[in-house]
Amino acid sequence: MVATVAADPVMFLNGACGYQLHNCILELEETLMFTKTKIILLWLAVVLFLTGCGGNMWQNGKKAKVVTSRSEVLLSHETPNNIVLMLPLKGEFAANSQAIRNGFLAAYYNSRKQRPEISIKVIDTTDDDVQTLYQQAVADGAEVIVGPLTKQEVVAVMGMNPLPVPTIALNTLDDYTHNFAPNLYQFGLLPQDEAIQVAVKMMQEQHNRAAIIVPENSWGNKIATAFKNKYESEGGRVVATLNYHSALNLSQQICPFLAQDPMKLCVPQKRKDKKQNASSESMRRQDINAIFLVATVAQARQIVPLLKFYYAGDLPIYSTSAVYTGTPNPALDQDIDGVYFCDMPWVLKDPGLFSEDLQAIHKQITTLWADSLVGYNRFYALGVDAYNLALGLNGFLSAPQSGVNGASGVLYLDDFNHIYRELQWAKMHNGAVVVAPRES
């Protein structure tokens, strides 16, 4: 029997001897029914070990490291030596896949000093049957497979159930609660997860009467539905929803949606006559106390100024990471001033605040792939975390609700083998991102 402990995917390289010893003792106590005296003696041995007085016992001659913080409660010694990464490196998904691969390999090379025995194989899934490639990878000795990327490929691999080795898919199916399989872990940048976090945040801030402004398309509808379901389950009420069409005049869609009296607010001459004495109370609907905006970067930069123009500037506006490119651009980002949004630490935080390992990985990526990083930074983070999850899957699975700090967020595993990313909050102010402190 081997003990496994929760893993931090950024700090997995440092060892966790003390925590492993703790688990070993618990197992020995249960298995061998040690007397209290023997357990006390064992604990004394641990104290000697952690203080440096006990040598390198139980570690096969390897130097131990004292566990001093949550971020250093790491993996057991059972980690894979042969990891396969499966991605469509050509065609429609080439840029995304290459960013994931680069992040994955940067994390791998950063780990080489501590784990020189690890072997990585990258397989291009563009032109071949993904099931055939998967089976060949297993036959060649893969212990963990990371990928595939597209939802179609994930469904194909899922159809091979049962899967012979742990598999970390780099996407999450929309209906993952009904589509999951043993040994398959779905890990991706699912926007519905972000919508759920927005709903929770709004309710925490006592904003319980929301308006949803969402594009009339499949992407927007999925996000809005996820938000609405969570928001209402938390006690909030969606008062109104605007399904906008980007191809049409946005002003003509937003004004009637917000107006107390569209004739006063939306008719140019009438609005001009009323402007001097107008107020949000007299001009804007009063049955909402917050707005959930679903929009791309370009859409948000048009919609937020219109919301302010039509007297909704006093309402808090919440959104997902989709409103931010991930690269500072104050001249353009000032158009979404005041918007609260969630995003990954890799995007929001100063790299100088990263862990030592993540700083090294980020530096390597910015040195080698600076141009690609600008447009695909979130996919780089996904690749970094995917490698660390593959390496530390045993530890992650042993305490799925503990949460481990990753580049793309704090990672949790739910009951459906879906790896959920808890993001960080920020607000746009004067065209710059202001990161909110993480709540404990």
N, C-alpha and C positions, 0 to 999 in steps of 0.2 A: 504494500500500500504506500502510495507516495502522496505527500502533502502538496496542495496547491494553494496559492494565495492570490489576492487581487493584484492586478498589474497596472502600473501607470505606463501607457504606451510611449511616453516621451523619455522616461527615466529607466527603461527596462534594462539598461546595460550595467547597472551598478551592483547587482546582487542583493539577496535578502536573507542572509544567513540566520539572523536572529528570529525572524518570523518563521522560517522553515523549522528551526529548532523547536519553537513553540508548538507548531503543528505536530512535529514528530513526538513530542512528549504527550500531547493529548491522545495521539493514536496509540502510543505505548501504554498509556494509562488505561485506555479502553480495551485494548487487545490482550494485554498481559495481566491486567488487573493488579498493577503495581500497588504496593502498600503506600500509605502516606509518607512513610519514612523515605522510601525509594524515590517518590516524586519530589520530595524536598531536596534530596541529594541531586536529582537531575536539574532542578531549578538552580541550585547552587552552581552546578556545572555551567549552566547557561549564563549566570551572572559573571563567572570567571571568564567565559568565552567572550562576552560582550565588552568586558572591561579590558580585554587584551591579555588576561593572565592565564587563559586556558589553552593557548595555542590555537592550532587550526583544526581541532577535532571535528569529525563528522563532515569534513569538506574535502576529503581525499587530497589533503595537502594544499588546497587553494586558500588564499587569504580571505578572511571574512570581513564584512563591513557591517558596522553597527547601524541598525534601523533607527533613524532619528526623526522621521516625519512621515506623514501619509504618502507623500510622493515617492518615498523610498520603500514602501511595502510592495515588493516586486514579485517576480515570477519564481516558480519552482524550477528545478534543474531540468524538468522535462520540456524541452523546446525542440521544434523541428529543425532538422539539418537540411532538408530538401524542400524548397518552396517554389511553386510554379505560379507565375503571373500570366493571366490570359486576357488579352486586350485586342480590339480591332485597330491595328496601328496604321491602316490605310483607309481611304475613303471618307465617308461622312463624319465619322467619329475620330478621325486621326488626331486632330489637335488636342481634344480632350484626353484621349488615350495616351498620347505622348507626354502630356503634363503629369498624368497619374504615374506613368512609368518612371519619369524623371524624379518625381518626389519619392517614389518607392525605392529607387536605386540610391538616391541620396541618403535616405535613412539606412539602407543596407550598408553602404560604404562607411557610414559613420559608426556602424556597429562592428566593423571588421576586426578591430584590435581586441575586442572582448570575445567575439564569436567568429574566429577565422574559419571554422569548419562549415559554416552555413553556405549552401549552394543555391543560387537563384537561376531559374530558367524562365525566359520570357517567350511566350507563344503568341503569334499573331493569328487572330481568329477571323480575319477579314474574308478569306477565300475558301475556308474549309468548314466542314460540319463540326459544330462545337462539341457535340457528344463524342464524336470520334477523337477529337483532339483531347478531350477530357480523359477518355479511357486510356489513350496512349500515355498521357502524363502520369496517370496512376500506375500503369504498367512499368513506366520508367523509374518509379520509386518516389513520386511526389508524396510528401507527408501532409502538406497543406496546400490547397489551391486557392489563389486569390483571383477573383473574376468569375464569370465573364462580366462584361459591362452593360450591354444593351438589355432591355427588358425581355426582348424576344429570346436572347441567348439564355437569360436567367430561367425563363420558363422551360426552355429545352433541357437545361441541366437538371432542373427540378423534376422533369419527367423521368429521370434515370433513378429516382428514389427506389431503394435506399442508396445514398451516396457513400462510397467506400472510405473517403477521407474528409476531414473538415474542410469546408468550402466557404469562403467569404466572398459573396457576390458584391460587385461594385455598383449595385443599383438596388432599389427597393420597389417592389410591385405595389401598385395603388391599393390592391386588395390583399395586402400581405397578411392580414388577420385571418384570411381564409385560404391563403396560398403560402404554406410554409412546409418545410420538410426537415426531418432530423439531419443533422450534420451540415445544414445549409444556413448561413447567417447573412442576412440582407443588410448591406451597409452602403448608403448612398446619400446624395444631397436632396432628400425628399422635401419639397416645399411645404407639404402638408404638416410635417413636423414643426416647421417654423410657425405656421398659422396657429397651431395648438399652443405654442409658447406665447404668441401674441394674445390669444384669448385669456390665458392664465394671467399674464402681466396686466392686462386691462382690468380684470376683476380685482387683482391685488391693489390697483390704484383707485378702486371704487368707481370705475367707469362702466356702469352696468346697463346703459342704454345706447347701443351702438348703431351706427349706420355703416353699411358695407358699400364700398365703391370698387367695382370689380369689372374687368373686361369680359365681354360676351364671347368667351371661347372656353375650350375644354380645360386649359391650364388654369384659368381664373376660377372656373366653376369648382374644380377640385379643391383649390385652396379655400375658397369661400365656404364650401360645405364642411371642410375639416374645422375651420374656425367656428362656424355656427354651431356645430355639434358640441364642441368643447365649451364654448362660451355659454351656451344655454344649460349645459350640464353643471356649470359652475354657478348658475343662478342669474346670468345676464340675459338680456332680451335684445334681439336684433329687431330694431324698430322699422328699418327701411333698407332696401338694397337697390343700388343703381348698377345695372349692367350696361356699361358704356361701350360704344363702338369707336375705335381709334380713327377710323376712316372718315367719321363724321365730325362736325363741329363740336368740340368738347364743351365749349361755353354754353351752347344751346342745350346740352344734356345736363350739365351740372347745375345751372342756375335754377331751372324748375324743380330740381330735386331738393335743393336747399331752401327755396323761397317759402316764406309764410304766404305771400301773395305774389305769384309769378308776374302778374300785371304790373306790380310796383317795382319788383326787382329786376325783371328780365326784359322789359321794354325800354330801350335806350333813353328815350326822351323822358319817360316817367322816372327812370332811375336818376337821371340828371337833375330833375326837379326835386327829388326827395333826398339827394345825396348829402346836402348840407346838414340836415337834421336827423339823418338816419342813424340807427344803431343796430347791433346784432339782434337785440331783443325785438325790435320792431320789424326787421327785414328778414331774418333767418328763422327757420323752424326751431322750436324750443323743446322738442320731444327727444332729442339726442344729446348725449354728453361726451361722445367720442366718435372718431371715425377710424375704421379699418380700411386702409387703402391697399388694394392689390394692383400693382403696376410694375412695368419694366422701368429702367432708368429713364428712357426718353419720355414715357408716358407720365411718370411722376413729376418730371421737370415742367410738364405742361399743366398738370392737374393741380398741384399744390398751390401755385400762384393764383389759379382760378378759385380755389377754395377760400383763400384769403381775400380775394377781391369781392367774393359774394358773402362776406361777413362771417365766415367760418374760421377765421384766424384765431379766435379764442378757444377753439375746440382742440383737444389733443388729437394728433394724427399718428396712428401706429401703422407699421408696415413690416415687410419681411426684407431679407437681404437683397431681394431683387431690385430695390430702388437705388442701390449703391454699387458702383462698378468695382469697388474694392481697391481703387487707386485714387489718392487724393486729387481733386480738381476743384479748388475753391471757387473759381469763376463760374462754373456750371452748377456745382453742388449747392450754392447759396439759394438756388431755386427751390430746394427742398428743406430750407431752414425750418427748424422746429419739429421735424419728423423724428419719431422714435422708431428704431428698427433693431432687429437682432441679427447677429452675424458671428462668424467663427473668430476665435482669438487670433488665428493666423492672419486674418485681415485687419482686425481692429487694434490689436495691441502693438506697442513699440517692440520690435524684435529684441531690443536690449532687455526686455522683461521676460523673455522666454527662458525656459530651463537651459542649462548649459548645452545639453545635447541638441535641443531644438534650435538654439542659436547657431550651432555649428552647421546643422542641416540647412537652415535658412541662408547662411552665408555662402555655402557651397552652391545652392540653387541660384542665388542672385548673381554669383560669379559666372556660372556656366550658362544660365538660361534667362537672363534678365528680360529680354524682349518677350519671350513666351510667358514669363511670370505675370506680366502686366495684364494680359487678357485672360489668363487661366489659373490665377493664384489659388482659387478654391479647389481646383482639381489637383494641384500640387499638394495641398494639405491632405486631401483625400488619399493620395498615394502614400504620403508619410505615415498617416494613421493606419492604412491598410497593412503596411509592412510590420508596424509595431504590434498590431492585432494578431497577425499571422504568427509572429514570433512568440507572443505572450498569450495565446488563445487559452491555454490551460488555466492560467491565472485569472483571466477575464471571466471565464465561465464559472469559476469557483465562487465568485462574488459579483454576480451580474448587476446588482443594484447598488454596489458601492460607488460606482462612477470612477472613471479613470480620465485623467487630463490628457487630451490630445490636441493636435494642431487644429482640428476642425470642431472642437468643442469638448465638453465633458461627455464621455461615452457610457451608455447604459445598454443593457440587453433586456428586452421585455419577454413576455411569455410566448411570443410568436417568432422568436429568433431574429427579431428586428433590432438592429443596433441604432439606438436613438441618440441624437446629438443635442445636448443642452448648450445653447448658444449664449453669447454675451450681449448685453444691451448697450446701445449708444444713441446719441441724439445729434442731429446736424445743427451746428451753430456757426453762423457767419461763414458758411461753406466748408467748415472743418468738422471732422468727427470728434465728438466728446464721448469718451467711453465711460459708462457707469460702473461703479465698483461692483464686483460680483457679490451677490447676496450669499451669506453663509447658510 
